[in-house]
Amino acid sequence: MRIVLDRPRCEGHGLCEEAAPQLMHLDDEGELVLHREEIDASDAAAASAAARVCPVAALRIA
């Protein structure tokens, strides 16, 4: 599985970072940075939660 970020859509709300800080963070400019795109089963729940809470649907799990 992998996390797919639609960068132009991301508005930097940070809800995804709160849901999955081990997978992503907002940098000093408010841009989302993925620690890694490929995720394993142990991170699947956190990645799904991050995608679910994004108010602009900038994240999806593929």
N, C-alpha and C positions, 0 to 999 in steps of 0.2 A: 504494500500500500504506500501511497505517497500523499503529501499535502500539496495542493495546487493553490497558488496565490495569484489572484487577479490584481496585480499591483496598481493599475490605474483606478480601480474601484475602491481600494483601501483608503479610508479616511483617517486612520490612526486613532480610533477610539480606545484601543487597548484592552477590550474585553477578552479577546482571544489570548492575550498575554497572561491575563489573570487566570484563565481556564487551563492554560498549558505553558507555564513559564519554562519548563524543561525543553520545549520545542521551538519557542519563538520569543522575541522581545521587540520593543520599540526602541530605535536608536535615538540619539540626541536630537535629530531632526523630525522625529515622529514617524519615521518610516519603519515598516514591519520588516524584521530580519528573521528568516527561518534558520534555526540552528542546523537543521537537515531536512531535506524533502522526503527522503525514504524513511518510513517508520515501520516498526515491527509491532507485533501483537500487544506488547506491554504498553505501548504508547497510543494504541488505537482509540481507547476511550477518551483520553485527553484531547487527542486531535479532533475527534468527532465533536466533543464539547466546544472546542475553540471554533470550529466551523459553524456550529449551531448558534452560538451567541453573537456572531458577527452581524451587526445591524444592517450592513450593506452587502452581505453575501459575497465577500471577497475571498473566502476560503472554501475549498471543497476537498473531499477525500476521494481519491481515485484508486 
